[in-house]
Amino acid sequence: MEPSELLARARKRAANPSDPLETLAAANELSQELTRDADALIDLAVRDARAAGTSWTAIGDRLGVSKQAARKRFTRNFTHPFTARKVRRAAACSFCRKPPNPHLHMVYGEGGRICAECVALAAEIVADKAKTK
């Protein structure tokens, strides 16, 4: 079944089909009954609720999770004008702040990332330290 058909089915089950939060609640109940396409249905219902101007707090409350959990789960499915800039800044070298590009290799770790140029500079510093001892 197509996700749009599932959303229509959830709207039919909703107490007030014109209320996106009621549709979201019905979609959540329906998704628990379904074995396939449940995530697509919830994603579509959240997208519909957000398009109607519903807050992440209200969506999280209706799904039984926090606002942050709802936003984290569903935000990656939406495009936001500032997303690309934030991703580039977040992926920049933690030391020199250079953004990643095809010619600059990055090493990613748990707490940050470091570019190949900074790795080379660190290697030089360590080598110089070893010579002075």
PyMOL commands that set and color helices and strands:
alter all, ss='L'
color gray80, all
select helices_A, chain A and resi 3-13+20-33+38-51+56-63+67-75+83-90+116-132
alter helices_A, ss='H'
color red, helices_A
select strands_A, chain A and resi 106-108+113-115
alter strands_A, ss='S'
color yellow, strands_A
deselect
rebuild
show_as cartoon
